[in-house]
């Protein structure tokens, strides 16, 4: 199979046009929605981190008691 620079250029151009077309279909969140989502993610991560840290500390303490 031969590489033809013209075909490569045409494929790249078509790809770029299709990407631009799809980008225009995206509905972007408002700033308020983006901030709410970000805060929600931070809260969930903080809660999960706290719970896993407590479980880790409790299991670590239990292992120290079992294996002196």
N, C-alpha and C positions, 0 to 999 in steps of 0.2 A: 504494500500500500504506500503510495506516495503522499507526502505532506505538501499540500498546496497552500501557500500563504494567503491566497485570495479566499479560499474556503475557510481558513482559520479566522481571517478578519471578519468575514460575513457571519460566521457562527458567534464570534465575540460580540459583534454589533447586535445581532438578534437577541442574544442572551441579555445584554445590557438594556435593550428596549423592553424586554419582558420583565426584567427586575423592576425597572421604573414603573411599568404598568401595574405590577403587583403592589409596589410601595404606595401607590396612590389609593389603593383599596383599603389600606390599613386605617383602622379607627384608633387614633392615639388618645390615651386618657388625659383628662384635664389635670391641672396641677394639683387640685384638691384630691382627686382620685389617686393620683400617683403618691402623694404624701400619705394618704390613708393606708394604701397598700404597703408602703415602706414601713410605716409605724407598726402595722399589723405583723409584718414579718419580723421586725426587731423584737416585738413583745413575745411572739411565739418562740423565737430562738432563745430569748432570755429565760423563758419558763422551762424549756427543754434542757437548757444548759444547767439551770439550777437543780432540776430533778435528777439529772444524770450525775451531777456533782455530789448530791446527797447520797444517792445510791452507791457511788464509788467510795465515798467516805465511810458509809456504814459497812460495806463489804470489806473494805480495807481494815476497819476496826475488828470485824468478826474474824478475819484471817489472822490478825495478830493475837487474838485471844485463843484461837484453835491451835495455831502453830507458834508457840512461844520461842 
